[in-house]
Amino acid sequence: MSNTLTNQTIQEQLLASNTPVSLTAEEIDHPETVLIKFCEDNYLDRMKTIFWEVVAIAASVDYDHIDEFTPREMLAFHNKVDRFLEAVYIIVPRYEGRKKDRKRGAVDISNLPKRLTDEQIDHPESVIAELFKDSSLEDIRAIMKDIVIQAVCSDDLGMTNLHRRDMIWFCEQIETLIEAVYILNPQPSTPNRKD
């Protein structure tokens, strides 16, 4: 009986930590619409560049609580999200039913993956799974929040032309995308959570 109760409690905790909070009820029912809209509205290179700028600003801030979330951890998270974004742009045509052509040929180049290996391009699900391997949606949201807070509160925005409100908006878009992809690609194994 104790094992059953323990397993039920663990399952409830996992469900709670992997519940999307940024998606509407309609988007939860049809998460593929989030992917399609994201990729139609944004170019891959632009989203990767903006996310890099936000992370770079956040990682350059002097930390009062460096033991909790270090610049090294931010950069490691950035690398996972960077490859994740490339994988999303590969899988979107599956949900569109056909590959959409952009208006200008140069734009197609900006949507090509540059960091994925040939094997990862053939199996983008493995890249997506990597993001969720050690983190729940709740963990990912917490990391995104820390990055945005550090970047927005920075006195020095460096060379970026981004406004603070744009940083928040772009990171919210990425977080919404991550939640939609999680629904479409539920992970068979449970994340190794730090308690």
C-alpha angles and dihedrals in degrees: 000000000000092000091051092050091046092049091048091050092049091049091050091050092049091049091050093048091049099046114120114238102174097057127086120232089258091052091049089054092045108025092162088074089063091054094047094047092046092053094043093051099041137045116227096232091050094050092047092049094048093047090048091052092051093048092045091053092046093048092052094057119105107248128223090187101037093153091064102053120000130196088248091058090048091054092047089051090048090055091053092048092045092056090040091058090051091050091050091055088053096051099043095085088062089064096040091057089228139033111264118222118225120225097248128042092223090062091059089061091055089058097052119108113248104175102045122096120234089258092051090049089053091046108029090164088075090059091048091049089052091063092054096038097096101012137066121214087259091055092048091049090050092051092047090049092051091049093049094046092050092047096044093046093049115117091209117055090180118207096336122120091204120122117222092247090054091054090054093046095049093047090049089053091052091047091052090049091051091053092049092049090048090057091049093046108035111192117240095209126058118244120255099244125199110229 
